[in-house]
Amino acid sequence: MITSIVLIKTDVDRIPEIAENIAAIEGVSEVYSVTGGADLIAMVRVARHDDLADLIPGRISKVPGVASTETHIAFRTYSQHDLEAAFAIGLDN
């Protein structure tokens, strides 16, 4: 599974509508409204790199109100749950 983080600049007057349209796209697992340089951040999970090419420029960028996207592809995933499990090895609760 390939995970990417897509930073999205939008028409700020339409953020909720744009976020809902992006969240409805297959392969988009979450969409967050955020502060900072981007208006939305979408988490995209697909099976192949070619799927990213179809999904991001082909679908997300074409949602009305999306001005631009910046995509970051994740190499590894770390979560608090994974870290707790790693440090708890050999310890009794």
Summary of the structure (lengths in Angstrom):
residues: 93
radius of gyration: 16.0
end to end distance: 32.8
largest distance: 53.8
contacts: 240
relative contact order: 0.25
helix: 34%
strand: 32%
